[in-house]
């Protein structure tokens, strides 16, 4: 990995440290963003920075730098990393202060950023699809904020690992929300159905791009609540994320999805997404 950025300086990763009283360490009081980079070009950069600002606003934290400053930092990180395709990570905490729940005054935020080679999904994930399990969504009610407080997501993702699955799809009050580390969409009776973007799920950038791609190419689609029953009788299920793009889910709780193979809508969207990525 190339040098990372911490509070105005570039340094080797092993030298990047923060005080134990940093509120990100003590409380998980921070936000983050992950940006895919293809051929040294950050994908949908404005959207990612806009979501970062939305998350900062959501936890009432001042912006640590301007949009232009973020952009300059991102391009510097990209230039320092040897790989052309990268996964770029931004992380902001409220800063270092005595341990007290209330917001501290006159504290400088901690800003950390790094970039590493982007690892695409294994070819078998696209060819054969992956398995997923379902579980009750027991997270908090502001899932639309991309915060560093991810313990619930970690626990839910680990349930998938324990079951030999790739992802855990979450059900709240009888409706699909998203995955532990992804967004989720289904295809039912030829129509792409997407859970609505609200406070119960993270508005993924890839998720947005998939819906826009469907609209642009005339694929039947609708953003609306998706019931657990609809999820279980879907002909196709897919997950989306910035680093995994679009991955077909072909087994759910041990039961084949549709015919147990990646479906035509999923594969069409994946092809169209590859076209979108090309400059």
Backbone as CSV, one residue per row, in Angstrom:
resi,resn,N_x,N_y,N_z,CA_x,CA_y,CA_z,C_x,C_y,C_z
1,UNK,0.842,-1.203,0.000,0.000,0.000,0.000,0.876,1.251,0.000
2,UNK,0.434,2.268,-0.704,1.154,3.532,-0.733,0.966,4.262,0.595
3,UNK,1.621,5.412,0.728,1.475,6.211,1.945,0.022,6.614,2.156
4,UNK,-0.349,6.755,3.415,-1.692,7.203,3.766,-1.622,8.653,4.222
5,UNK,-2.796,9.270,4.356,-2.898,10.668,4.775,-3.535,10.717,6.149
6,UNK,-2.940,11.495,7.053,-3.518,11.691,8.377,-3.260,13.125,8.824
7,UNK,-4.339,13.881,8.968,-4.267,15.238,9.525,-3.191,16.104,8.875
8,UNK,-3.216,16.128,7.546,-2.347,17.045,6.820,-1.021,16.481,6.390
9,UNK,-0.720,15.225,6.720,0.572,14.650,6.372,0.406,13.289,5.717
10,UNK,1.322,12.982,4.797,1.404,11.650,4.216,2.474,10.871,4.963
11,UNK,2.218,9.584,5.178,3.148,8.752,5.948,2.863,7.286,5.664
12,UNK,3.811,6.394,5.967,3.527,4.961,5.846,2.395,4.556,6.791
13,UNK,1.610,3.583,6.390,0.458,3.166,7.180,0.837,2.814,8.609
14,UNK,1.962,2.131,8.791,2.354,1.687,10.133,2.711,2.848,11.057
15,UNK,2.923,4.032,10.503,3.217,5.200,11.325,1.983,6.041,11.644
16,UNK,0.857,5.696,11.023,-0.369,6.490,11.201,-1.082,6.041,12.477
17,UNK,-1.091,6.886,13.484,-1.730,6.562,14.758,-2.565,7.741,15.233
18,UNK,-3.567,7.456,16.053,-4.386,8.500,16.652,-4.434,8.267,18.157
19,UNK,-4.621,9.316,18.963,-4.703,9.165,20.415,-5.895,8.294,20.819
20,UNK,-5.775,7.607,21.940,-6.842,6.720,22.404,-8.107,7.493,22.758
21,UNK,-8.000,8.788,23.008,-9.184,9.581,23.316,-9.828,10.195,22.077
22,UNK,-9.381,9.775,20.904,-10.089,10.200,19.697,-11.525,9.670,19.778
23,UNK,-12.494,10.517,19.489,-13.898,10.124,19.642,-14.318,9.035,18.643
24,UNK,-13.555,8.907,17.575,-13.809,7.787,16.679,-13.490,6.465,17.348
25,UNK,-12.454,6.435,18.169,-12.063,5.229,18.898,-12.984,4.994,20.090
26,UNK,-13.307,6.039,20.820,-14.096,5.904,22.040,-15.575,5.680,21.749
27,UNK,-16.136,6.434,20.814,-17.582,6.413,20.563,-17.984,5.941,19.161
28,UNK,-17.033,5.746,18.267,-17.417,5.541,16.871,-18.042,6.790,16.291
29,UNK,-17.582,7.951,16.769,-18.168,9.250,16.419,-17.491,9.771,15.157
30,UNK,-17.942,9.264,14.012,-17.322,9.676,12.764,-18.080,9.132,11.571
31,UNK,-17.625,9.511,10.390,-18.227,9.067,9.137,-17.111,8.639,8.194
32,UNK,-17.514,7.929,7.135,-16.502,7.484,6.175,-17.123,7.411,4.787
33,UNK,-16.282,7.217,3.809,-16.718,7.084,2.422,-15.733,6.182,1.688
34,UNK,-16.230,5.376,0.768,-15.397,4.507,-0.066,-15.673,4.838,-1.520
35,UNK,-14.627,5.122,-2.264,-14.765,5.560,-3.654,-13.979,4.608,-4.559
36,UNK,-14.637,3.963,-5.520,-13.883,3.130,-6.461,-13.162,3.994,-7.491
37,UNK,-11.992,3.539,-7.889,-11.171,4.255,-8.864,-10.860,3.293,-10.003
38,UNK,-11.168,3.700,-11.231,-10.887,2.871,-12.394,-9.962,3.638,-13.331
39,UNK,-8.842,3.006,-13.655,-7.855,3.627,-14.536,-7.506,5.033,-14.047
40,UNK,-7.337,5.145,-12.726,-6.940,6.378,-12.028,-8.010,7.475,-12.061
41,UNK,-9.230,7.099,-12.368,-10.323,8.075,-12.362,-11.351,7.662,-11.307
42,UNK,-11.602,8.524,-10.304,-12.587,8.174,-9.280,-14.000,8.186,-9.863
43,UNK,-14.729,7.109,-9.653,-16.066,6.987,-10.216,-17.070,7.784,-9.391
44,UNK,-17.867,8.601,-10.064,-18.956,9.358,-9.425,-18.446,10.142,-8.214
45,UNK,-17.328,10.834,-8.386,-16.697,11.526,-7.262,-17.638,12.542,-6.616
46,UNK,-18.327,13.343,-7.405,-19.219,14.346,-6.828,-20.299,13.706,-5.965
47,UNK,-20.824,12.582,-6.394,-21.858,11.893,-5.616,-21.296,11.409,-4.282
48,UNK,-20.100,10.868,-4.313,-19.492,10.380,-3.075,-19.208,11.523,-2.109
49,UNK,-18.702,12.636,-2.623,-18.430,13.767,-1.735,-19.720,14.378,-1.216
50,UNK,-20.743,14.374,-2.036,-22.042,14.870,-1.576,-22.590,13.976,-0.450
51,UNK,-22.419,12.660,-0.588,-22.881,11.762,0.474,-22.050,11.929,1.734
52,UNK,-20.743,12.169,1.583,-19.907,12.440,2.750,-20.407,13.677,3.488
53,UNK,-20.726,14.717,2.753,-21.243,15.941,3.371,-22.594,15.689,4.044
54,UNK,-23.428,14.872,3.422,-24.729,14.523,4.012,-24.523,13.806,5.346
55,UNK,-23.565,12.895,5.385,-23.286,12.169,6.636,-22.733,13.110,7.704
56,UNK,-21.845,14.008,7.321,-21.316,14.986,8.272,-22.429,15.869,8.815
57,UNK,-23.292,16.329,7.942,-24.438,17.121,8.400,-25.300,16.309,9.362
58,UNK,-25.480,15.019,9.039,-26.350,14.175,9.836,-25.871,13.959,11.251
59,UNK,-24.550,14.000,11.457,-24.030,13.853,12.825,-23.555,15.195,13.389
60,UNK,-23.933,16.272,12.722,-23.672,17.641,13.186,-22.178,17.905,13.361
61,UNK,-21.428,17.548,12.341,-19.988,17.795,12.347,-19.641,18.778,11.235
62,UNK,-18.811,19.752,11.539,-18.375,20.726,10.544,-17.507,20.050,9.491
63,UNK,-17.567,20.568,8.265,-16.737,20.008,7.208,-15.266,20.293,7.523
64,UNK,-14.423,19.269,7.508,-13.009,19.500,7.829,-12.238,20.156,6.695
65,UNK,-12.767,20.067,5.472,-12.123,20.715,4.335,-13.154,20.946,3.244
66,UNK,-12.801,21.785,2.301,-13.721,22.130,1.222,-13.806,20.999,0.203
67,UNK,-14.790,21.088,-0.673,-14.920,20.102,-1.745,-13.662,20.092,-2.625
68,UNK,-13.126,21.277,-2.920,-11.911,21.346,-3.736,-10.728,20.696,-3.023
69,UNK,-10.635,20.903,-1.717,-9.529,20.310,-0.960,-9.639,18.788,-0.937
70,UNK,-10.869,18.287,-0.759,-11.064,16.827,-0.825,-10.628,16.300,-2.186
71,UNK,-11.026,17.002,-3.230,-10.710,16.547,-4.583,-9.206,16.503,-4.805
72,UNK,-8.508,17.518,-4.337,-7.046,17.539,-4.484,-6.408,16.394,-3.710
73,UNK,-6.870,16.169,-2.491,-6.331,15.077,-1.679,-6.577,13.728,-2.358
74,UNK,-7.772,13.538,-2.877,-8.111,12.269,-3.525,-7.205,12.018,-4.721
75,UNK,-6.986,13.030,-5.533,-6.129,12.839,-6.713,-4.672,12.620,-6.312
76,UNK,-4.249,13.211,-5.216,-2.890,12.959,-4.730,-2.754,11.514,-4.256
77,UNK,-3.740,11.017,-3.541,-3.710,9.618,-3.097,-3.702,8.662,-4.290
78,UNK,-4.514,8.963,-5.286,-4.559,8.117,-6.480,-3.194,8.096,-7.164
79,UNK,-2.561,9.252,-7.266,-1.257,9.335,-7.937,-0.182,8.557,-7.183
80,UNK,-0.290,8.487,-5.857,0.721,7.802,-5.052,0.576,6.279,-5.067
81,UNK,-0.606,5.794,-5.404,-0.852,4.347,-5.414,-0.481,3.758,-6.780
82,UNK,0.383,2.722,-6.832,0.816,2.176,-8.129,-0.308,1.575,-8.969
83,UNK,-1.327,0.995,-8.356,-2.385,0.329,-9.113,-3.295,1.344,-9.801
84,UNK,-3.720,1.034,-11.004,-4.611,1.928,-11.737,-6.037,1.861,-11.197
85,UNK,-6.460,0.672,-10.775,-7.782,0.490,-10.181,-7.622,0.425,-8.669
86,UNK,-8.372,1.272,-7.961,-8.142,1.427,-6.529,-9.453,1.499,-5.745
87,UNK,-9.336,1.256,-4.460,-10.423,1.486,-3.512,-9.937,2.572,-2.562
88,UNK,-10.575,3.734,-2.620,-10.120,4.897,-1.863,-11.043,5.117,-0.667
89,UNK,-10.436,5.286,0.500,-11.181,5.350,1.761,-10.954,6.696,2.442
90,UNK,-12.052,7.375,2.801,-12.004,8.631,3.556,-12.665,8.411,4.913
91,UNK,-12.088,9.007,5.963,-12.558,8.750,7.332,-12.400,10.037,8.138
92,UNK,-13.489,10.486,8.749,-13.465,11.725,9.537,-14.086,11.445,10.898
93,UNK,-13.380,11.789,11.979,-13.971,11.705,13.315,-14.045,13.109,13.915
94,UNK,-14.795,13.201,15.015,-14.978,14.518,15.626,-13.701,15.020,16.280
95,UNK,-12.729,14.152,16.524,-11.446,14.588,17.051,-11.160,14.059,18.451
96,UNK,-10.139,14.595,19.065,-9.648,14.130,20.370,-10.178,15.045,21.471
97,UNK,-10.777,14.442,22.495,-11.356,15.218,23.599,-11.537,14.299,24.800
98,UNK,-11.656,14.859,26.009,-11.961,14.030,27.174,-13.239,13.225,26.932
99,UNK,-13.305,12.034,27.511,-14.450,11.160,27.267,-15.708,11.714,27.943
100,UNK,-16.546,12.305,27.124,-17.821,12.876,27.556,-18.765,12.787,26.368
101,UNK,-19.983,12.312,26.581,-20.893,12.083,25.474,-21.200,13.357,24.686
102,UNK,-21.402,14.468,25.370,-21.743,15.719,24.681,-20.612,16.150,23.756
103,UNK,-20.991,16.877,22.691,-19.984,17.341,21.739,-18.957,18.223,22.435
104,UNK,-17.672,17.994,22.181,-16.653,18.895,22.721,-16.613,20.196,21.933
105,UNK,-16.081,21.231,22.561,-15.934,22.522,21.892,-14.488,22.724,21.464
106,UNK,-14.328,23.435,20.358,-12.994,23.839,19.884,-12.063,22.643,19.707
107,UNK,-12.563,21.611,19.045,-11.775,20.412,18.774,-11.615,20.258,17.263
108,UNK,-10.414,19.951,16.840,-10.163,19.740,15.411,-10.509,18.305,15.029
109,UNK,-11.205,18.109,13.911,-11.534,16.746,13.493,-10.294,15.971,13.079
110,UNK,-10.377,14.678,13.183,-9.340,13.786,12.671,-9.722,13.385,11.252
111,UNK,-8.799,13.565,10.315,-9.049,13.218,8.918,-8.006,12.193,8.477
112,UNK,-8.504,11.043,8.063,-7.639,9.953,7.604,-8.094,9.530,6.221
113,UNK,-7.150,9.212,5.336,-7.502,8.757,3.990,-6.419,7.821,3.474
114,UNK,-6.840,6.845,2.699,-5.876,5.909,2.110,-6.455,5.348,0.817
115,UNK,-5.593,4.798,0.000,-6.020,4.124,-1.207,-5.233,2.826,-1.356
116,UNK,-5.901,1.811,-1.845,-5.262,0.502,-2.024,-5.761,-0.119,-3.320
117,UNK,-5.085,-1.152,-3.813,-5.572,-1.787,-5.050,-6.999,-2.295,-4.897
118,UNK,-7.789,-2.093,-5.931,-9.172,-2.564,-5.933,-9.190,-4.041,-6.304
119,UNK,-9.790,-4.837,-5.442,-9.907,-6.271,-5.698,-11.305,-6.564,-6.224
120,UNK,-11.435,-6.940,-7.478,-12.777,-7.209,-8.022,-13.335,-8.508,-7.456
121,UNK,-14.647,-8.694,-7.545,-15.223,-9.970,-7.103,-14.626,-11.130,-7.889
122,UNK,-14.500,-12.303,-7.278,-14.011,-13.471,-8.026,-14.907,-13.746,-9.230
123,UNK,-14.342,-14.192,-10.352,-15.162,-14.493,-11.536,-16.303,-15.467,-11.250
124,UNK,-16.101,-16.363,-10.293,-17.142,-17.344,-9.972,-18.386,-16.676,-9.402
125,UNK,-18.210,-15.527,-8.732,-19.368,-14.810,-8.185,-20.288,-14.354,-9.310
126,UNK,-19.715,-13.941,-10.417,-20.519,-13.475,-11.539,-21.056,-14.667,-12.334
127,UNK,-20.239,-15.655,-12.533,-20.633,-16.818,-13.343,-21.723,-17.640,-12.651
128,UNK,-21.550,-17.879,-11.339,-22.443,-18.788,-10.626,-23.342,-18.085,-9.616
129,UNK,-23.021,-16.849,-9.273,-23.746,-16.165,-8.211,-23.215,-16.565,-6.845
130,UNK,-23.753,-15.938,-5.805,-23.321,-16.212,-4.439,-24.541,-16.555,-3.589
131,UNK,-24.265,-17.047,-2.402,-25.348,-17.365,-1.469,-25.477,-16.258,-0.435
132,UNK,-26.678,-16.109,0.087,-26.953,-15.132,1.137,-27.918,-15.746,2.137
133,UNK,-27.925,-15.203,3.332,-28.908,-15.562,4.342,-29.743,-14.322,4.634
134,UNK,-30.804,-14.483,5.390,-31.596,-13.345,5.840,-31.576,-13.297,7.360
135,UNK,-31.789,-12.101,7.891,-31.856,-11.928,9.341,-32.611,-10.638,9.636
136,UNK,-33.172,-10.572,10.824,-33.839,-9.348,11.258,-32.844,-8.194,11.286
137,UNK,-33.275,-7.056,10.792,-32.447,-5.845,10.778,-32.557,-5.176,12.149
138,UNK,-31.526,-5.354,12.986,-31.574,-4.802,14.347,-30.706,-3.548,14.495
139,UNK,-30.401,-2.895,13.380,-29.575,-1.689,13.437,-30.398,-0.486,13.895
140,UNK,-29.718,0.662,14.062,-30.406,1.876,14.493,-31.244,2.444,13.354
141,UNK,-31.879,3.599,13.587,-32.843,4.140,12.638,-32.274,5.249,11.753
142,UNK,-30.945,5.394,11.701,-30.332,6.358,10.791,-29.307,5.647,9.907
143,UNK,-29.774,4.597,9.243,-28.884,3.838,8.368,-28.499,4.610,7.115
144,UNK,-29.172,5.748,6.871,-28.834,6.576,5.719,-27.535,7.348,5.919
145,UNK,-27.016,7.384,7.145,-25.743,8.045,7.427,-24.628,7.007,7.379
146,UNK,-23.568,7.333,6.658,-22.452,6.379,6.509,-21.463,6.610,7.654
147,UNK,-21.842,6.121,8.830,-21.030,6.352,10.019,-20.073,5.195,10.262
148,UNK,-19.074,5.472,11.087,-18.100,4.439,11.433,-18.617,3.492,12.515
149,UNK,-19.793,3.745,13.059,-20.382,2.879,14.095,-21.036,1.683,13.416
150,UNK,-20.243,0.684,13.073,-20.702,-0.406,12.218,-20.812,-1.744,12.934
151,UNK,-20.875,-1.747,14.267,-20.877,-3.017,14.986,-22.062,-3.895,14.580
152,UNK,-23.246,-3.321,14.451,-24.400,-4.130,14.057,-24.181,-4.758,12.689
153,UNK,-23.638,-3.978,11.736,-23.347,-4.527,10.409,-22.305,-5.633,10.492
154,UNK,-21.313,-5.445,11.339,-20.271,-6.462,11.518,-20.879,-7.767,12.031
155,UNK,-21.748,-7.659,13.041,-22.374,-8.861,13.602,-23.246,-9.570,12.569
156,UNK,-23.992,-8.801,11.779,-24.852,-9.391,10.763,-24.037,-10.015,9.636
157,UNK,-22.984,-9.343,9.233,-22.112,-9.917,8.200,-21.456,-11.195,8.696
158,UNK,-21.096,-11.239,9.978,-20.466,-12.440,10.512,-21.429,-13.629,10.518
159,UNK,-22.725,-13.354,10.685,-23.710,-14.436,10.590,-23.650,-15.091,9.210
160,UNK,-23.466,-14.273,8.177,-23.325,-14.824,6.831,-22.060,-15.672,6.722
161,UNK,-20.959,-15.157,7.244,-19.697,-15.908,7.211,-19.856,-17.242,7.937
162,UNK,-20.498,-17.210,9.107,-20.692,-18.438,9.887,-21.514,-19.469,9.118
163,UNK,-22.424,-18.979,8.268,-23.292,-19.872,7.495,-22.677,-20.264,6.150
164,UNK,-21.442,-19.814,5.882,-20.802,-20.106,4.609,-21.384,-19.310,3.458
165,UNK,-22.002,-18.167,3.771,-22.625,-17.319,2.758,-21.789,-16.062,2.544
166,UNK,-22.123,-15.330,1.486,-21.393,-14.110,1.144,-22.006,-12.877,1.772
167,UNK,-23.322,-12.846,1.922,-23.987,-11.650,2.429,-25.191,-12.040,3.282
168,UNK,-25.594,-11.094,4.124,-26.786,-11.231,4.962,-27.765,-10.139,4.545
169,UNK,-28.923,-10.526,4.017,-29.957,-9.568,3.645,-30.862,-9.319,4.848
170,UNK,-31.227,-8.065,5.045,-31.860,-7.644,6.285,-33.350,-7.377,6.088
171,UNK,-34.136,-7.846,7.059,-35.583,-7.714,7.032,-36.011,-6.912,8.248
172,UNK,-36.755,-5.831,8.004,-37.287,-5.025,9.109,-38.805,-4.914,8.945
173,UNK,-39.523,-5.398,9.958,-40.994,-5.325,9.948,-41.599,-5.905,8.680
174,UNK,-41.011,-6.999,8.203,-41.562,-7.695,7.044,-41.113,-7.175,5.699
175,UNK,-40.164,-6.210,5.673,-39.706,-5.625,4.421,-38.183,-5.719,4.298
176,UNK,-37.713,-5.941,3.080,-36.286,-5.931,2.777,-35.743,-4.515,2.907
177,UNK,-34.616,-4.365,3.612,-33.951,-3.060,3.646,-32.712,-3.088,2.747
178,UNK,-31.681,-3.826,3.147,-30.448,-3.909,2.358,-29.628,-5.066,2.874
179,UNK,-28.374,-5.166,2.455,-27.467,-6.164,2.992,-26.620,-5.580,4.107
180,UNK,-25.935,-6.442,4.837,-25.063,-5.974,5.908,-23.963,-5.070,5.372
181,UNK,-23.519,-5.313,4.138,-22.463,-4.489,3.540,-22.769,-4.190,2.076
182,UNK,-24.034,-4.053,1.750,-24.424,-3.822,0.359,-25.862,-3.337,0.310
183,UNK,-26.277,-2.858,-0.852,-27.692,-2.671,-1.141,-28.217,-3.922,-1.835
184,UNK,-29.527,-4.092,-1.844,-30.121,-5.283,-2.447,-31.294,-4.891,-3.325
185,UNK,-31.434,-5.569,-4.466,-32.551,-5.387,-5.385,-33.038,-6.762,-5.816
186,UNK,-34.282,-6.819,-6.279,-34.820,-8.077,-6.764,-35.441,-7.866,-8.133
187,UNK,-35.660,-8.960,-8.840,-36.435,-8.959,-10.070,-37.622,-9.879,-9.845
188,UNK,-38.815,-9.334,-10.000,-40.049,-10.081,-9.797,-40.964,-9.855,-10.988
189,UNK,-41.334,-10.947,-11.641,-42.211,-10.869,-12.818,-41.673,-9.886,-13.858
190,UNK,-40.357,-9.922,-14.056,-39.722,-9.111,-15.094,-39.432,-7.680,-14.725
191,UNK,-39.781,-7.268,-13.502,-39.564,-5.880,-13.082,-38.504,-5.813,-11.994
192,UNK,-37.571,-4.874,-12.156,-36.561,-4.621,-11.137,-37.202,-3.825,-10.007
193,UNK,-37.126,-4.357,-8.784,-37.711,-3.695,-7.624,-36.605,-3.323,-6.648
194,UNK,-36.642,-2.074,-6.164,-35.593,-1.553,-5.287,-36.225,-0.969,-4.032
195,UNK,-35.795,-1.391,-2.849,-36.305,-0.765,-1.620,-36.076,0.742,-1.651
196,UNK,-37.027,1.525,-1.151,-36.913,2.984,-1.250,-35.763,3.530,-0.422
197,UNK,-35.134,4.567,-0.941,-34.043,5.228,-0.223,-34.636,6.108,0.876
198,UNK,-34.439,5.684,2.096,-34.931,6.430,3.254,-33.966,6.206,4.414
199,UNK,-34.397,6.507,5.638,-33.511,6.415,6.781,-33.173,4.982,7.178
200,UNK,-33.825,3.993,6.574,-33.616,2.598,6.951,-32.533,1.903,6.138
201,UNK,-31.972,2.591,5.156,-30.878,1.987,4.388,-29.936,3.071,3.896
202,UNK,-28.715,2.650,3.585,-27.722,3.583,3.062,-27.974,3.794,1.572
203,UNK,-28.102,5.029,1.126,-28.316,5.281,-0.302,-27.022,5.054,-1.088
204,UNK,-26.811,3.822,-1.517,-25.573,3.472,-2.197,-25.417,4.194,-3.525
205,UNK,-24.186,4.564,-3.839,-23.922,5.232,-5.116,-24.125,4.254,-6.263
206,UNK,-23.625,3.032,-6.125,-23.844,2.026,-7.166,-25.329,1.727,-7.317
207,UNK,-26.035,1.669,-6.199,-27.491,1.476,-6.194,-28.173,2.563,-7.032
208,UNK,-27.796,3.814,-6.805,-28.333,4.931,-7.595,-28.032,4.748,-9.078
209,UNK,-26.783,4.395,-9.378,-26.369,4.265,-10.774,-27.105,3.126,-11.466
210,UNK,-27.364,2.044,-10.737,-28.108,0.923,-11.316,-29.525,1.355,-11.677
211,UNK,-30.183,2.081,-10.780,-31.540,2.547,-11.064,-31.555,3.530,-12.229
212,UNK,-30.567,4.408,-12.290,-30.488,5.352,-13.400,-30.204,4.631,-14.717
213,UNK,-29.372,3.596,-14.641,-29.070,2.802,-15.833,-30.324,2.089,-16.333
214,UNK,-31.102,1.526,-15.410,-32.349,0.862,-15.791,-33.291,1.840,-16.483
215,UNK,-33.392,3.051,-15.929,-34.265,4.060,-16.529,-33.767,4.471,-17.918
216,UNK,-32.472,4.653,-18.045,-31.890,5.124,-19.306,-32.066,4.103,-20.420
217,UNK,-32.074,2.818,-20.071,-32.149,1.772,-21.091,-33.517,1.102,-21.152
218,UNK,-34.490,1.702,-20.500,-35.858,1.216,-20.631,-36.147,-0.107,-19.949
219,UNK,-35.379,-0.452,-18.919,-35.655,-1.687,-18.186,-36.757,-1.424,-17.163
220,UNK,-37.797,-2.230,-17.138,-38.882,-2.006,-16.165,-38.341,-2.029,-14.737
221,UNK,-38.661,-0.994,-13.983,-38.137,-0.915,-12.621,-39.041,-0.024,-11.780
222,UNK,-38.948,-0.217,-10.480,-39.721,0.605,-9.557,-39.019,0.617,-8.210
223,UNK,-38.969,1.798,-7.621,-38.420,1.949,-6.277,-39.598,1.992,-5.309
224,UNK,-39.745,0.936,-4.521,-40.878,0.825,-3.604,-40.562,-0.209,-2.532
225,UNK,-41.332,-0.242,-1.440,-41.092,-1.272,-0.426,-41.189,-2.675,-1.025
226,UNK,-40.276,-3.530,-0.634,-40.225,-4.918,-1.102,-40.473,-5.819,0.100
227,UNK,-41.516,-6.620,0.057,-41.841,-7.474,1.190,-40.909,-8.684,1.241
228,UNK,-40.827,-9.283,2.417,-40.048,-10.508,2.548,-40.607,-11.597,1.643
229,UNK,-41.917,-11.659,1.527,-42.530,-12.665,0.649,-42.102,-12.455,-0.797
230,UNK,-42.042,-11.202,-1.251,-41.593,-10.927,-2.615,-40.133,-11.299,-2.801
231,UNK,-39.320,-11.024,-1.792,-37.911,-11.413,-1.854,-37.785,-12.910,-2.061
232,UNK,-38.593,-13.676,-1.354,-38.452,-15.137,-1.388,-39.009,-15.761,-2.662
233,UNK,-39.864,-15.047,-3.377,-40.354,-15.605,-4.643,-39.778,-14.878,-5.859
234,UNK,-38.759,-14.053,-5.635,-38.129,-13.315,-6.738,-37.440,-14.272,-7.707
235,UNK,-37.444,-13.895,-8.988,-36.706,-14.673,-9.990,-35.214,-14.344,-9.971
236,UNK,-34.876,-13.123,-9.523,-33.475,-12.720,-9.418,-33.312,-11.864,-8.170
237,UNK,-32.157,-11.993,-7.529,-31.766,-11.129,-6.416,-30.336,-10.707,-6.676
238,UNK,-30.028,-9.465,-6.407,-28.655,-8.978,-6.604,-28.268,-8.036,-5.478
239,UNK,-26.970,-7.938,-5.248,-26.460,-6.960,-4.288,-25.538,-6.009,-5.029
240,UNK,-25.471,-4.776,-4.541,-24.623,-3.766,-5.164,-23.791,-3.066,-4.103
241,UNK,-22.576,-2.696,-4.483,-21.723,-1.882,-3.616,-20.645,-1.252,-4.484
242,UNK,-19.955,-0.263,-3.929,-18.965,0.468,-4.720,-17.811,-0.411,-5.166
243,UNK,-17.371,-1.333,-4.318,-16.200,-2.144,-4.660,-16.564,-3.483,-5.294
244,UNK,-17.792,-3.972,-5.042,-18.210,-5.246,-5.645,-19.109,-5.047,-6.860
245,UNK,-19.514,-3.814,-7.098,-20.372,-3.466,-8.231,-21.717,-4.192,-8.128
246,UNK,-22.013,-5.117,-9.049,-23.285,-5.847,-9.051,-22.982,-7.340,-8.991
247,UNK,-23.515,-8.007,-7.982,-23.249,-9.437,-7.808,-24.582,-10.179,-7.701
248,UNK,-24.796,-11.210,-8.522,-26.036,-11.980,-8.425,-26.039,-12.871,-7.177
249,UNK,-27.178,-12.913,-6.502,-27.398,-13.836,-5.387,-28.277,-14.956,-5.914
250,UNK,-27.763,-16.174,-5.910,-28.478,-17.299,-6.525,-28.984,-18.318,-5.517
251,UNK,-28.620,-18.157,-4.238,-29.183,-18.998,-3.180,-29.484,-18.107,-1.985
252,UNK,-30.664,-18.279,-1.417,-31.095,-17.482,-0.275,-31.606,-18.422,0.810
253,UNK,-30.925,-18.382,1.950,-31.256,-19.292,3.054,-31.284,-20.741,2.585
254,UNK,-30.330,-21.082,1.707,-30.201,-22.448,1.232,-31.134,-22.845,0.112
255,UNK,-31.988,-21.926,-0.341,-32.969,-22.210,-1.385,-32.548,-21.492,-2.674
256,UNK,-32.582,-22.158,-3.833,-32.218,-21.474,-5.076,-33.116,-20.271,-5.345
257,UNK,-32.519,-19.204,-5.839,-33.273,-18.038,-6.314,-33.586,-18.275,-7.788
258,UNK,-34.873,-18.258,-8.151,-35.256,-18.546,-9.526,-34.790,-19.936,-9.914
259,UNK,-34.020,-20.002,-11.017,-33.496,-21.302,-11.450,-32.120,-21.600,-10.869
260,UNK,-31.692,-20.767,-9.914,-30.406,-21.005,-9.272,-29.209,-20.513,-10.055
261,UNK,-29.437,-19.743,-11.107,-28.368,-19.192,-11.927,-28.519,-17.674,-12.019
262,UNK,-27.454,-16.939,-12.280,-27.587,-15.492,-12.486,-28.599,-15.197,-13.592
263,UNK,-29.503,-14.254,-13.323,-30.599,-13.987,-14.247,-30.269,-12.963,-15.316
264,UNK,-31.115,-12.857,-16.344,-30.831,-11.966,-17.480,-30.836,-10.486,-17.120
265,UNK,-31.692,-10.070,-16.202,-31.724,-8.645,-15.835,-30.438,-8.272,-15.099
266,UNK,-30.028,-9.128,-14.167,-28.781,-8.874,-13.435,-27.607,-8.771,-14.397
267,UNK,-27.502,-9.710,-15.316,-26.359,-9.721,-16.228,-26.414,-8.551,-17.204
268,UNK,-27.617,-8.156,-17.605,-27.740,-6.984,-18.479,-27.279,-5.729,-17.746
269,UNK,-27.695,-5.580,-16.499,-27.276,-4.418,-15.711,-25.766,-4.422,-15.500
270,UNK,-25.207,-5.585,-15.277,-23.759,-5.667,-15.078,-23.024,-5.248,-16.342
271,UNK,-23.491,-5.682,-17.508,-22.867,-5.274,-18.771,-22.977,-3.764,-18.967
272,UNK,-24.151,-3.214,-18.683,-24.359,-1.772,-18.849,-23.511,-0.983,-17.855
273,UNK,-23.300,-1.530,-16.676,-22.465,-0.850,-15.671,-21.010,-0.803,-16.142
274,UNK,-20.544,-1.870,-16.784,-19.179,-1.868,-17.306,-19.021,-0.783,-18.376
275,UNK,-20.059,-0.618,-19.188,-20.017,0.446,-20.199,-19.966,1.824,-19.533
276,UNK,-20.743,1.989,-18.466,-20.769,3.276,-17.762,-19.395,3.620,-17.197
277,UNK,-18.669,2.620,-16.710,-17.369,2.855,-16.090,-16.329,3.340,-17.096
278,UNK,-16.495,2.968,-18.359,-15.488,3.350,-19.341,-15.548,4.859,-19.584
279,UNK,-14.408,5.544,-19.572,-14.415,6.990,-19.814,-14.813,7.324,-21.243
